[in-house]
Each structure stands twice: as C-alpha cells, then as structure tokens.
Amino acid sequence: MPTQTFRSKPVATSHSTVFVVDDDPEFRESVSLLLESVKLKAHVFVSAEDFVANYDRRRGGCLVSDVRMPGMSGLELQKWMLDNEIKLPIILVTGHAEVPMAVEAMRAGAVDFIQKPYSPQQLLERVQQALRQDEQRREEEREDEGTQNLLATLTPREREIMDLLLDGGTSQRIGNRLNLSTKTVDFHRRNMLDKMGVDSIVELAKIVGRRV
C-alpha cells in the first residue's frame, strides 16, 4: 500500500507550536505524528488542567483541543484562555452531538471546529490557517509595541502638537491655539516626525492608527 503524503503550506515562523489537548492517548499520538510528518512542532497535554498548569504564554502557535474531556472541557478551557488574555487560535474537535457547543465556541472566538471523523488533510489545513493567523497577530503586536516605544520619546509639547496635527490642524491654527509662533510649531513638528521615523503626517497617521 503506497504511503500517503500530506500537503503543507509553509508557516510564517519555525517557532510556532501546535498545542494538542486531549485525554485520549491514541488521539494525541496520531495528531502528533501527523504534525511531525509535515515538520510542525507538537506539544501534547493530557488534559485542559495540564495545559493550564504548564503553558508558557510567550510561545506562539495554536491549540487543538477536544470539546468533551473529563474535568475541564474544551469550552471551559477556551473561557479560561479568554479570561487570561491568551490569544492562541483554537481549533475544537467535536463529535456529532457536540456541534451546538462548537458553534457556541465559535461565537466566543474559536477559529474553527472539526467534526469527527475528519481527514488528516482537513486538520492540517485548519492548523496552518490558525498558525498564520497567530503569526500575523504577533507581528501586529510587535509593531504596536514599537510604535508605543517611539511615542514615549516625544516631549509633552511634541505629543500635543502631534495630536492636533492628526486632527487636521495647520501650523497656524495650532500656533494660535497654543499661543506659539508658526515657526515654533514647525520646529516641534519636525522633531516629532524625526523621532517617529516618518516624513509626513500621512505616514504618521498610518503607524498610530489615525485618519487625517
């Protein structure tokens, strides 16, 4: 019998991990082997409580969890993650009778759910989608952190003038409002743009998420 191969789109980072939570050892092993067959890193947990006790929130990736488990269920694990601001994308594996619960989980923010029985290729595709989503979120968070670090370098006056410029103010109107000369406003404007690493107010608006 020929060996089956699975297609895998490249993920954005080699540091991503697929966290597998299930009380069934056969499920954990089969999913781990499937992921490793396409060079994805798997970390298995025997229960939701095991995940809660041992997960390092600095690690990116996605979570694959059964809905129904002894003790804490997959839905309860999802709620715990939301309450603790853990933003890993979640893929829930469900039986036919659990579909309504999975729909509830989707409304609460789960990325997807897969109904048993499922094909290995289907699971891989959902995992790849979740990993790409998590990497995009983490990249946006890194960019936001960089912007906040730049904003922290501004003086109170530069920050004040920046906000007024982003609100559509001209140097003359800002000067009249702050009792400053237009030349002084332009001086602060140049310093502010230099510190933020941009050449125009339009570019500034893009990185701080404002419209002008």
C-alpha positions as CSV (number, residue, x, y, z in Angstrom):
1,M,0.0,0.0,0.0
2,P,1.5,3.4,-1.0
3,T,2.5,5.8,1.7
4,Q,0.1,8.8,1.9
5,T,1.7,12.2,1.8
6,F,0.1,15.4,3.1
7,R,0.4,18.9,1.6
8,S,1.5,21.6,3.9
9,K,1.8,25.3,3.2
10,P,4.8,26.9,4.8
11,V,4.1,28.6,8.1
12,A,5.3,32.1,8.8
13,T,7.7,31.0,11.6
14,S,9.5,27.9,12.7
15,H,8.9,28.9,16.4
16,S,5.2,28.1,16.2
17,T,3.9,25.2,18.2
18,V,0.7,23.2,17.9
19,F,-0.6,22.5,21.4
20,V,-2.7,19.4,21.5
21,V,-5.1,18.8,24.4
22,D,-6.9,15.5,24.7
23,D,-7.4,12.8,27.3
24,D,-7.2,10.1,24.6
25,P,-3.6,8.9,24.2
26,E,-4.3,7.5,20.7
27,F,-5.7,10.9,19.5
28,R,-2.7,12.7,21.0
29,E,-0.2,10.3,19.3
30,S,-1.9,10.3,15.9
31,V,-2.1,14.1,15.8
32,S,1.5,14.5,16.9
33,L,2.7,12.1,14.2
34,L,0.6,13.9,11.6
35,L,2.0,17.3,12.5
36,E,5.6,16.0,12.7
37,S,5.1,14.5,9.2
38,V,5.0,18.0,7.8
39,K,7.7,19.3,10.2
40,L,5.3,21.1,12.6
41,K,6.2,21.1,16.3
42,A,3.6,19.5,18.6
43,H,3.3,19.7,22.4
44,V,0.7,17.4,23.9
45,F,-1.2,17.8,27.1
46,V,-3.3,15.0,28.8
47,S,-6.0,17.4,30.0
48,A,-7.1,21.0,30.0
49,E,-5.8,21.3,33.5
50,D,-2.4,20.1,32.3
51,F,-2.3,22.8,29.7
52,V,-3.4,25.5,32.2
53,A,-0.6,24.5,34.6
54,N,2.2,24.2,32.1
55,Y,1.5,26.5,29.1
56,D,4.1,29.3,28.6
57,R,2.2,32.2,27.2
58,R,5.3,33.6,25.4
59,R,5.1,30.7,23.0
60,G,3.1,31.2,19.8
61,G,1.1,28.7,17.7
62,C,-2.4,27.3,18.0
63,L,-4.4,25.0,20.2
64,V,-6.1,21.8,19.1
65,S,-8.5,20.5,21.8
66,D,-11.3,18.0,22.1
67,V,-14.5,19.6,23.3
68,R,-15.5,16.9,25.7
69,M,-12.9,15.8,28.3
70,P,-13.0,14.7,31.9
71,G,-12.7,17.7,34.3
72,M,-12.3,20.9,32.4
73,S,-13.9,20.7,29.0
74,G,-12.6,22.3,25.8
75,L,-15.2,25.1,26.1
76,E,-14.1,25.8,29.7
77,L,-10.5,25.9,28.6
78,Q,-11.4,28.4,25.9
79,K,-13.2,30.6,28.5
80,W,-10.1,30.3,30.8
81,M,-7.9,31.5,27.9
82,L,-10.2,34.4,27.2
83,D,-10.3,35.4,30.8
84,N,-6.5,35.3,31.0
85,E,-6.0,37.1,27.6
86,I,-4.3,34.1,26.0
87,K,-4.9,34.7,22.3
88,L,-3.9,31.4,20.8
89,P,-6.2,30.5,17.9
90,I,-8.3,27.5,19.0
91,I,-9.4,24.5,16.9
92,L,-12.0,22.4,18.6
93,V,-12.5,18.7,17.7
94,T,-16.1,17.6,18.2
95,G,-18.4,14.6,17.9
96,H,-21.7,15.0,16.1
97,A,-23.7,15.6,19.3
98,E,-21.3,18.4,20.3
99,V,-21.8,20.6,17.2
100,P,-24.1,23.1,19.1
101,M,-21.3,23.5,21.7
102,A,-18.8,24.1,19.0
103,V,-21.0,26.8,17.4
104,E,-21.1,28.4,20.8
105,A,-17.3,28.3,21.0
106,M,-17.0,29.9,17.5
107,R,-19.2,32.8,18.7
108,A,-16.8,33.2,21.7
109,G,-13.8,33.4,19.3
110,A,-12.6,29.9,18.4
111,V,-11.0,29.8,15.0
112,D,-12.7,26.7,13.8
113,F,-14.0,23.3,14.7
114,I,-13.6,19.9,13.1
115,Q,-16.3,17.2,13.4
116,K,-15.2,13.6,13.8
117,P,-14.4,11.7,11.7
118,Y,-12.2,14.2,9.9
119,S,-9.5,13.7,7.3
120,P,-5.8,14.4,8.2
121,Q,-5.5,16.9,5.3
122,Q,-8.5,18.8,6.7
123,L,-6.9,19.1,10.1
124,L,-3.6,20.2,8.6
125,E,-5.3,22.9,6.6
126,R,-7.1,24.3,9.7
127,V,-3.9,24.2,11.7
128,Q,-1.9,26.0,9.0
129,Q,-4.6,28.7,8.8
130,A,-4.5,29.1,12.6
131,L,-0.7,29.3,12.7
132,R,-0.7,32.0,10.0
133,Q,-3.4,33.9,11.9
134,D,-1.4,33.8,15.2
135,E,1.8,34.9,13.5
136,Q,0.0,37.9,11.9
137,R,-1.4,38.8,15.3
138,R,2.0,38.6,16.9
139,E,3.6,40.7,14.2
140,E,0.9,43.4,14.7
141,E,1.6,43.3,18.4
142,R,5.3,43.8,17.8
143,E,4.6,46.7,15.5
144,D,2.3,48.3,18.1
145,E,4.9,47.9,20.8
146,G,7.5,49.6,18.5
147,T,5.1,52.5,17.9
148,Q,4.4,52.9,21.7
149,N,8.2,53.0,22.3
150,L,8.6,55.7,19.7
151,L,5.7,57.7,21.2
152,A,7.4,57.5,24.6
153,T,10.3,59.5,23.2
154,L,8.1,62.6,22.5
155,T,8.1,65.5,24.8
156,P,4.6,66.6,26.1
157,R,4.6,69.6,23.7
158,E,5.5,67.3,20.7
159,R,2.8,64.9,21.7
160,E,0.3,67.8,22.0
161,I,1.2,69.1,18.6
162,M,1.2,65.7,17.0
163,D,-2.4,65.1,18.3
164,L,-3.5,68.4,16.9
165,L,-1.9,67.7,13.5
166,L,-3.5,64.3,13.3
167,D,-6.9,66.1,14.0
168,G,-6.3,68.1,10.8
169,G,-4.8,71.3,12.3
170,T,-2.5,73.5,10.4
171,S,0.7,75.1,11.9
172,Q,-1.0,78.5,12.0
173,R,-4.2,77.2,13.8
174,I,-2.2,75.2,16.2
175,G,0.0,78.2,17.0
176,N,-3.0,80.3,17.6
177,R,-4.5,77.7,19.9
178,L,-1.3,77.1,21.9
179,N,-0.1,80.7,21.8
180,L,3.0,79.7,19.8
181,S,4.6,81.1,16.7
182,T,4.2,79.1,13.4
183,K,7.9,78.8,13.4
184,T,7.9,77.1,16.8
185,V,5.1,74.8,15.8
186,D,7.0,73.8,12.7
187,F,10.2,73.2,14.8
188,H,8.3,70.8,17.1
189,R,6.6,69.2,14.1
190,R,10.0,68.4,12.5
191,N,11.4,67.0,15.8
192,M,8.3,64.9,16.3
193,L,8.4,63.4,12.8
194,D,12.1,62.7,13.1
195,K,11.6,60.8,16.4
196,M,8.7,58.8,14.9
197,G,10.8,57.9,11.8
198,V,8.4,59.3,9.2
199,D,8.4,62.1,6.7
200,S,4.8,63.2,6.7
201,I,1.6,63.4,8.8
202,V,0.0,60.9,6.5
203,E,2.8,58.3,7.2
204,L,2.5,59.2,10.9
205,A,-1.3,58.5,10.8
206,K,-0.7,55.1,9.4
207,I,1.6,53.9,12.2
208,V,-0.5,55.4,15.0
209,G,-3.8,54.2,13.5
210,R,-5.4,57.6,13.0
211,R,-7.0,59.2,9.9
212,V,-6.2,62.7,8.7
